[in-house]
Amino acid sequence: MHHRRGPAARKVVLRALEVTEHHPDEPLREAQARAILAVLSEAMLAALSKMAMDPDKIPETAASRRFRLFFEKRGRLEGKVEGKAEGKQEALLAFLTARGLSPTDQQRAQIAACTSGADLDRWIARAATAASTSEVFAPPPPRPARRSPAATRSRTPEHAPRTRKSTRPQKPAR
């Protein structure tokens, strides 16, 4: 490879390194990569080094691309959720201030620590009518226990289980 230059030579070297990456034996994989790099010219090593410094020029396999895109998408979604929560936190503080309600330092910390959109929405709704900040941040009332419909019905004849009548013609008795 000392006498070859240009994009075609670079492509051959990159492919050789890519194939080497898939070798199952790590010590042999590292030795093979060192052997490939040992036969390269100074110009080719400089070009590879320059490529390594530019993330947009580093080739990636289809699998590594899917992996990278998966985590980038996940990061964007997490960022959106965090951004929505921050917006609701700011809206709640602005709403409380506009209504003349001053949250304590502890309540401000509670707002800043909250990432639950449902909790922030509930606090914003309460802030519209609350007379004090303690009303805004009061825990939600406990939900009544739900009873199954069968347990609430009485067993009077009109609520007794119905038997199904057969629509088949009955055989005459002998």
Helices and strands as residue ranges (DSSP letters): H 6-21, H 26-38, H 42-53, G 55-57, H 62-98, H 105-113, H 117-127, H 133-136, H 149-152, G 157-159
